């Protein structure tokens, strides 16, 4: 069940919303909470009910360990190890076997396990909970609250990655148990922006990106650049669109999820990019990997090593493949170069700094997207092998329009701070929703969100 599917928009979401607040209105707070948990688990199970016991087992294990591990390092180590082993078994087992077979000429059979939906996200979220519990930064209420924290369906599948301490007070706040029509109107507006980003923009670029990567060996100079730009914009509008929808849906329930995107393609350096892109993942990598390794409080060479380790692990988290690891290496290396650059006081014109940053990001996404090394090498080679072949002007026009949107339009999250449900906004929302429903009708409901694969 996708956020952009008719069954979610016209059945699951309204039924869940109305039933939840009906129970709250009847002062059945506990029942309302249980209903929302079961609704979220139903939402999760829609893809494959086989993996429902997995998330339930993970949730029970981490909750009961979390309430007992304050300042007990051995329990923290146990908890993190179990979570990582679970993630490793399902996500990295075949990758490990393939590399063993390649190195030692063995023939161990691959398992071909289906990746359980959202395992990376709920694993990271619960590791953060365990670390916060160890530090004494969490205040437990009861198991139902924790279950809601883990399973809350707007952010369950692909984030944002949230902290226990930023969610629990909201679920406990009495004011949030009453329908808030301002939050409802704002939530619907943000949702409509995200839906438009996904089904009108991202899914259009997905067609061109998929075709380009499928035929990487025959791409011309212009086609290879258009293919890379198509994926760059597909990924941005797909994931930021999902995040907008998640934030909008959560607002219907009076819950404010953290901002996850802040116009990342406007960044003028690689550090600025990571402060704007997938901000909750950046926060996790910084707080739970980079800083525990020593952060920037150590010798310069050690700082650079910490950066590289952090981004190699960040690349591996995204996928079980050497292309993901190399993508992480590229970003770790770029951050080291930027740090050296900044330390000697060298500055560039803003426009040129943006140009370098964006093109580095665009090229690095080629490795992130490629299924095989050969695909990435073919595209990169074509991008730097000039020829005079023509290209579909509609493709180029759409890319130029995407550049205009990401560089000049106001970030959708700006509406969270300043929003007034006027006639202008109603008409704009109607346009976004109408266009989106037409696109869903034309393209179908078969698309998926890219980050569901991670």
C-alpha angles and dihedrals in degrees: 000000000000128000087240096053124105092232091057097043099042103028119016099039100045093042092049093045096047095042093048095052092040089059091046091050088055088053091247094136097156092047091049090053092048090048092053091049093050091045089053092049089049089051090051093046094052090087099044124346090196090081096049092095088054096060091041092052091046091050095049093045096050095043096052092042092047095057091053106041105073105147091346103126096185091058091047090052090049092049096048091045094052092048093048093045090052091049091044094050095054101031107031108025096097091042089055093047092049092053093046089051091048095048099043102026091242126148105220109164118248117240098213094206115183109243109248110240115262095357092137093051100045090042093054091044092054094044087056088050092052093049091047090049091050089053091049093245097125128075111202121215107174142313094268090059091050092047090052090048091055101038104035097140102221091066102021100094106042109359152207086227103236135196124235091233094055095048107038097062089053094053090048097047111111091213090061092060092072124074109261110202093196090056090046094053092043091046093051090048094051090044091053091052091051093046091052091048091053107041101028103035110018096041091050092053089045091066093054095040093050093047092049096049091045091055097034094138094062102042120127125219094269094039093053092052091045090050093052092046090047092057092042090057095037091057093046097048092039097053098033087047091053090048092050090051092047092050091046094049092047090053089060086065092044092252120133114209119200119266111260103183133041108177093291095182089064090065117125096200137023094254090053089050092056090049088058105034121078088340096188092054090048088051091051094048091048098045100039105030114016099042095042087052088058101274113208095329093091138069117304095252089050091051090055091048090051090052093050094047091048094053096041087056090044089054092048091049090059094056148342099254142092091242089063091047091049089049088054090048091053092053093044090050091047091053090051091050091048091050091051090045092051093046093059090049096241114159135188133202108272094241092051092045089053091047093053093044096048094046092049090051092046093051093045090053088063089069090043091056101037116103091202134027089240092060092054093045092048093053096043090048092051091048089062099037106082122213134158102242117140125238136206106279091213089061092051092044092053091050092050090049090052090052089052092050098048094043102042110022123093115258112257090231090065087076090065089071100036119028134142120178097229130156089264092058092045091054092045092050090048090053092049094048095044092049090047095050090049089051092049089051093050099041097031130224095282096101121105134203111259095225091057084078093060 
